């Protein structure tokens, strides 16, 4: 499934959608769309938020100050991974495991980056090592579930995600990943419930905001969906998924120039991601459509008939 799970060209005869979407430009100053009162109550923000993440420079400085601190290497590995510097992320997690071989977080974090590097066997080894060290670590169960998804084993993935949701500390991402698989299997209502539980734990979980928005979009709840995409952008103005999703909404509303603008932003942020590839494909398809429309609307160039 694509990041939105939605094709270009969804029926766009939605009353007031154009007026709803236009104020969202530019992305960085987007404000949430107004939604019905009942929906606003469903989406009310919770107080709990994830702690701020470190930049690579901040994490490198932390390691320099605390070269024996496993948490410093955890922060460094996470920063490298977010920057797609996967080899350096793996080295940071390996150093963390060397400092504390019994640290389950080090092993499942290493497993996660091995998945990024397309090394599934190494990933499974490290994740199972983590579980052997700490069978009740929710992070290890979460990562094993993600590994199962990568292998097409959705039933096993669901079992692991559900296990992760029963353990402490609560992980928003376990509910988010559970919802994603449920959505893949067509279990829309269950997916919506899971995404909401993720946001109850962490109201800033960008993945859950986007995924809940996608579910609502598929249900025809367009204002609710676009409000969630904008909330995701408030948390992360460079969320490629949220920007791409808004582009889809503009395209469906037949506001084509804005759709193209949003998709171009996606590709400009990071051209190497799957979302960027989808954005480029969407731009190509939409541009071809617009060119065809322009050509069909052009006046005929045939000469006027002469008069004898």
C-alpha positions in Angstrom: 0.0 0.0 0.0 1.3 3.5 -0.8 1.8 6.0 2.0 -1.7 7.2 1.5 -3.3 4.1 0.2 -5.3 6.3 -2.1 -5.3 6.7 -5.9 -5.2 10.0 -7.7 -8.6 10.9 -9.1 -10.9 10.0 -6.3 -14.4 11.4 -6.9 -13.9 15.1 -5.9 -17.4 16.5 -5.9 -17.2 17.3 -2.2 -19.1 20.3 -1.1 -16.9 23.0 0.4 -13.7 21.0 0.0 -11.9 23.6 -2.0 -12.6 26.3 0.6 -11.5 23.9 3.3 -8.2 23.1 1.6 -7.0 26.5 0.2 -6.1 28.1 3.6 -3.6 25.3 4.2 -1.0 26.9 2.0 1.8 27.3 2.8 2.4 24.1 4.6 4.4 25.6 7.5 1.7 27.9 8.4 -1.2 25.5 7.9 -4.0 25.6 10.5 -6.3 22.7 11.3 -9.5 22.6 9.3 -12.7 23.1 11.2 -14.5 19.9 12.0 -17.9 19.0 13.4 -18.1 19.3 17.2 -18.4 15.5 17.6 -15.2 15.0 15.6 -13.4 17.7 17.6 -14.2 15.9 20.8 -12.9 12.6 19.3 -9.7 14.4 18.3 -9.1 16.5 21.4 -5.3 16.6 22.1 -3.9 14.7 25.1 -1.2 16.1 27.4 1.2 13.3 26.9 3.9 13.8 24.3 7.1 12.1 23.3 10.3 13.6 24.5 12.1 15.8 22.0 14.6 14.0 19.7 18.3 15.0 19.3 20.0 16.2 16.2 23.1 14.3 15.0 25.3 17.2 16.3 23.7 17.2 19.7 23.9 13.4 20.0 27.6 13.4 18.9 28.3 16.0 21.6 26.6 13.9 24.2 28.7 10.9 23.3 31.9 13.0 23.5 30.9 14.1 27.0 29.7 10.6 28.1 31.7 8.0 26.2 30.7 5.2 28.5 26.9 6.1 28.6 24.8 3.6 26.7 21.9 6.1 26.6 24.2 8.5 24.7 24.9 5.9 22.1 21.2 5.2 21.9 20.5 8.8 21.1 23.3 8.9 18.6 22.1 5.8 16.8 18.6 7.2 16.7 19.9 10.5 15.3 21.9 8.7 12.6 19.0 6.5 11.7 16.6 9.5 11.3 19.3 11.0 9.0 19.4 7.8 7.0 23.1 7.3 7.9 22.4 3.6 8.6 26.0 2.3 8.8 26.8 4.9 11.4 23.6 4.1 13.3 24.6 0.4 13.3 28.0 1.3 14.7 26.5 3.4 17.5 24.1 0.5 18.5 27.0 -2.0 18.3 29.0 0.2 20.7 26.0 0.4 23.0 25.8 -3.4 23.0 29.5 -3.7 23.6 29.2 -1.4 26.7 26.3 -3.4 28.0 25.8 -6.9 26.4 22.7 -7.5 28.4 21.0 -4.3 27.2 17.9 -5.5 25.2 17.3 -2.0 23.7 20.7 -2.1 22.1 20.0 -5.3 20.3 16.5 -4.5 19.0 17.7 -1.1 18.0 20.5 -2.8 16.0 17.9 -5.1 14.6 15.8 -2.2 13.4 18.7 -0.5 11.6 19.7 -3.8 10.0 16.2 -3.9 8.5 16.9 -0.4 7.2 20.0 -1.8 5.6 18.0 -4.8 4.0 19.7 -7.3 6.2 16.7 -9.3 7.5 18.6 -12.3 8.9 20.9 -10.1 11.0 17.8 -8.1 12.0 16.0 -11.2 13.2 19.0 -12.4 15.1 19.4 -9.2 17.1 15.7 -8.8 17.8 15.4 -12.4 19.1 18.6 -11.8 21.2 16.8 -8.8 22.7 13.7 -10.9 23.5 15.9 -13.6 25.1 17.4 -11.0 27.4 14.1 -9.3 28.2 10.9 -11.2 27.3 8.7 -8.4 28.5 10.4 -5.6 26.7 7.6 -4.0 24.6 10.2 -2.5 22.2 11.5 -5.9 21.3 8.0 -7.2 20.6 7.3 -4.1 18.5 10.5 -4.7 16.4 9.7 -8.4 16.0 6.3 -7.4 14.7 7.8 -5.0 12.2 10.1 -7.8 11.1 7.2 -10.1 10.6 5.5 -7.5 8.5 8.6 -7.2 6.3 8.3 -11.0 5.8 4.6 -10.9 4.9 3.6 -12.7 8.1 0.8 -10.4 9.1 -0.9 -12.7 11.7 2.4 -13.1 13.5 2.9 -9.4 13.3 -0.5 -8.6 14.9 0.2 -11.0 17.7 3.5 -9.3 18.5 2.0 -5.8 18.3 -0.8 -6.8 20.6 1.7 -8.2 23.0 3.7 -5.0 22.9 0.5 -3.0 23.8 0.0 -5.0 27.0 3.5 -4.3 28.4 5.1 -1.3 30.1 6.0 1.3 29.3 3.1 1.9 26.9 4.3 2.4 23.3 2.3 4.5 20.9 4.1 3.0 18.0 2.9 -0.5 18.9 -0.7 0.7 18.5 0.2 2.6 15.3 1.8 -0.5 13.7 -1.1 -2.7 14.8 -3.5 -0.2 13.1 -1.5 -0.2 9.9 -1.7 -4.0 9.6 -5.4 -3.9 10.5 -5.9 -1.3 7.8 -4.0 -3.5 5.3 -6.4 -6.4 6.1 -9.4 -4.2 5.6 -10.2 -4.0 9.3 -10.9 -0.2 9.1 -12.8 0.2 12.4 -10.2 -1.7 14.4 -7.4 0.3 12.7 -9.1 3.6 13.7 -9.4 2.4 17.3 -5.7 1.5 17.3 -4.6 4.8 15.9 -6.6 6.7 18.5 -5.0 4.6 21.2 -1.6 5.5 19.8 -2.5 9.2 20.0 -3.9 8.8 23.5 -0.4 7.7 24.5 1.5 10.2 22.3 -0.5 13.0 20.7 2.5 13.9 18.5 2.9 10.5 16.9 3.1 11.7 13.2 2.6 8.2 11.9 -0.6 7.7 13.8 -1.8 11.1 12.8 -1.2 10.4 9.1 -2.6 6.8 9.3 -5.8 7.9 11.1 -6.2 10.6 8.5 -5.8 8.0 5.7 -8.5 5.9 7.3 -10.8 8.8 7.7 -10.1 9.8 4.1 -11.0 6.3 2.9 -14.2 6.6 4.9 -15.1 9.9 3.1 -14.4 11.9 6.3 -12.4 14.5 4.3 -12.4 17.4 6.8 -11.3 15.2 9.6 -8.6 13.6 7.5 -7.1 17.0 6.3 -7.2 18.3 9.9 -5.1 15.3 11.0 -2.6 15.8 8.2 -2.2 19.5 9.3 -1.7 18.4 12.9 1.0 16.1 11.7 2.7 19.0 9.9 2.5 21.1 13.1 4.5 18.4 14.8 6.8 17.8 11.8 6.7 20.4 9.1 8.8 18.1 6.9 6.5 15.1 7.2 6.6 13.8 3.6 3.5 11.6 4.2 1.4 14.5 5.5 2.4 16.8 2.6 1.8 14.1 0.1 -1.6 13.3 1.6 -2.7 16.9 1.4 -1.5 16.9 -2.3 -3.9 13.9 -2.9 -6.7 15.8 -1.2 -6.1 18.8 -3.4 -6.0 16.6 -6.5 -9.3 15.0 -5.6 -10.7 18.5 -5.1 -9.5 19.3 -8.6 -7.2 22.1 -7.3 -4.4 20.7 -9.4 -1.8 23.4 -9.1 -1.8 23.1 -5.3 -1.6 19.3 -5.6 1.5 19.7 -7.8 3.0 22.2 -5.3 2.6 19.8 -2.4 4.1 16.9 -4.3 7.1 18.9 -5.4 7.7 19.8 -1.7 7.8 16.1 -0.9 10.4 15.4 -3.5 12.5 18.4 -2.4 12.6 17.3 1.2 14.2 13.9 0.5 14.3 12.5 -3.0 15.3 9.0 -1.9 12.2 7.9 0.0 9.3 5.8 -1.2 7.0 8.8 -0.6 9.1 10.9 -2.9 8.9 8.3 -5.6 5.1 8.3 -5.2 5.1 12.1 -5.4 7.1 12.1 -8.6 4.8 9.5 -10.1 1.8 11.5 -9.1 3.2 14.6 -10.6 3.9 12.8 -13.9 0.4 11.3 -14.0 -1.3 14.6 -13.1 0.8 16.7 -15.5 0.0 14.3 -18.4 -3.7 14.7 -17.6 -3.4 18.5 -17.5 -1.5 18.5 -20.8 -4.2 16.3 -22.4 -6.9 18.6 -21.1 -5.1 21.7 -22.4 -4.6 20.1 -25.8 -8.2 19.1 -26.1 -9.3 22.6 -25.2 -7.0 24.3 -27.8 -8.8 25.8 -30.8 -8.4 23.9 -34.1 -5.5 25.1 -36.3 -7.1 24.0 -39.5 -7.5 26.9 -42.1 -11.0 28.4 -42.6 -12.7 27.2 -45.7 -12.2 29.5 -48.7 -14.9 31.3 -50.6 -15.3 31.1 -54.4 
